Amino acid sequence: MGTLLLLTLLYFLPAIVGHNKRDAVGIFVLNLLLGWTVIGWVIAMGWACSSAPRMPAIVVAGHGCYCPRCGTVSMYGARYCSACGRPV
């Protein structure tokens, strides 16, 4: 029984590694459908390791523009961030 659990965890290792990535559903589906082939498992593992992490959704209440690069709030209607100078 312990061996079966270990093999199941090893089979779904790409899905476990990529659970907090932006492409988590795609990684899981690829791992589920093609993980039984060695190349499918390797591709899913590579995708899980190289995928960018999920960006948190940030809601800014009130008047202002949120800069997605540095995280500061500038005045409403501003074209550039007051902290980093990048376009908002």
N, C-alpha and C positions, 0 to 999 in steps of 0.2 A: 504494500500500500504506500509506503514511503517513497519507493522508487517511482511509482506512477505519479505521485505529487511532484517529485523533483523533475521528472521528464516533462510534465505539463508546464511547470514554471520555466523550464529551459526553452520549451517551444514558444511560449508567449513572452519571452524576454524582450524582444523588440517593442512589443506593445506596452510592457511595463516601463521600459526606459523612456518611451515616447509619450507617456500618459499626460504630461503637462505641456506638450508641444502644440503648436498651431495646427499641425496636420495629424492630430492624434487619431481621428476616425479613419483616415486613409491608411495610416500605419497599421492600425488594428485589422482593417479589412484585408489588406495585403498579407499580413501575418496569418490571419485566419484561413484565407483561401489558398495562398501559395507558400505558406510556411513549411509545408511538408516536403517541398523540394528544397534542396540545400541553397540553390541560387535565390529562391524567393525569400528564404529566411535571411540570407546575407544582405539582400537589397533592403528588406524591411529594417534590419538592424542599422545599416548605413544611413537610411532615411531618418530613423529615430535619433541617431547620434548627430546628424548634421542639420536637422530642422530647427528653426528658430523657436524660442519659447513663446508661449501665448502672452500677448500684451494685455494688461488689465484695462478694463473699461473705466474711465474716470469721468465722472459727471461734475461739471462746475456749475454751481447755482449762483445766480446773480448776474451782474453785468461784468463782462470781461471775456477775453479770448484766452483759451488755454493753449500753451505751446507744447506740442507733443514731443519735442526734442529735449527740452530742459525741465519741463514741468512747472513753469511759473505761469501766473495769470497776469495778462496785460490788460490795459484799458480796452473797453469795447470799441470796436472800429479801428483798432491799431493794425497797421500793416506788418509791422515787425515786432519781434519779441523784445521787451525792455531789458531782459537779462542777457540773452545770447545774440540778439541782433538778426536772427533768421526770420524769414517770412512766416507769418502765422496763417 
